C-alpha cells in the first residue's frame, strides 16, 4: 500500500527543515546551540500539547525530534 499524502507531505517537510537548519549552521548563520534550541522547543511544544485525539501523534512527533537531537546530526557536520 502506498504512503498517504499526509505521510509524504510530512516527510518532505521534515527533510526540507533539516536541510535548512544544516545550511544555516554550515554558513555560520545560526550556531549549533541555536539549532539545538529550536529542536528542543519544537519537541517541548509537542510534549506539552493537551491530551486529546492527537495525543499519540504529539508523542510520536516529540520522540522523533528528540531522536534527531540524540543523533547529533548538526554536531557531526
Secondary structure by P-SEA (a helix, b strand, c coil): ccccaaaaaaaaaaaaaaaaaaaaaaaccccaaaaaaaaaaaaaaaaacccccaaaaaaaaaaaaaaaaaacccccc
